[in-house]
Amino acid sequence: MGDLFRSEHRGDHVILWNCNGARRNALSPDYYAGVITGLEAAADDPSTAAVILAGEGDFFCAGGDLTLLKARRAMSLEERKANIEKLHDVIRAIRNCPKPVIAAVEGGAAGAGLSIAMACDLIVAGADAKFTLAYVKAGLVPDGGATWTLSRVLPRATLAQMAMLGRPIGAGRLHALGVVSELVADGTVLDAAAALAGDIARGPQQAITSIKQLLTTAEASLSLEDQLARERDAMAVALGGEEARIGITAFLNKAQPVFR
């Protein structure tokens, strides 16, 4: 799958690694393809009870690579939509996988990295981990289903702060709100996620698969597909706009963006 993704089978679970540690595990085509293939393989493997998504180094995922996004600004609107659908295919694969998927969030999750974590069934996070919808700082809007998943677990005002102001929220607060499943000491996240996978492996596998399906169908009436389409269209439009040009350029130059 390339140098930026790795799959590792450890007994009763599989770890799908984002190996872009030099860029805080920003997303890449290698990762998209690897996660989808890895989830499909896990679904067909009776020895795999759960899947863990993890990031190399000390940060789960920084979201979209703004260098790639900057290049995509030159694409047509339909081409930008098609590229966003590649992320959305990963979200669908996580949600549709019959095996439980665990996000092992060390350090933090930002942008689409947060979207991926929220698509998982369980989140294990380090005590000091930060979760950030950083899109607005680059003149962009959330994608990957973030507004759909977060609106179901956070107060509107809290989500508005995250989405409109880009303010981070700590793992401790998300644990108190029931979003983070387990809060553990920094540096022990992967071990805790593996222990959780072991608990799942010791449970009734068919029942757990059915439970995951039931939890999915129990979601509120607005479908994920509807929201994914809304987010895709909004993100594609935003990426082609002036605010994205200003925001991405400022971010890459380590400067403060000035949108007015």
PyMOL commands that set and color helices and strands:
alter all, ss='L'
color gray80, all
select helices_A, chain A and resi 21-23+29-44+66-72+77-96+112-119+134-138+146-150+156-165+171-176+189-201+205-217+224-239+242-252
alter helices_A, ss='H'
color red, helices_A
select strands_A, chain A and resi 5-10+13-18+50-55+101-105+108-110+122-126+130-132+169-170+182-184
alter strands_A, ss='S'
color yellow, strands_A
deselect
rebuild
show_as cartoon
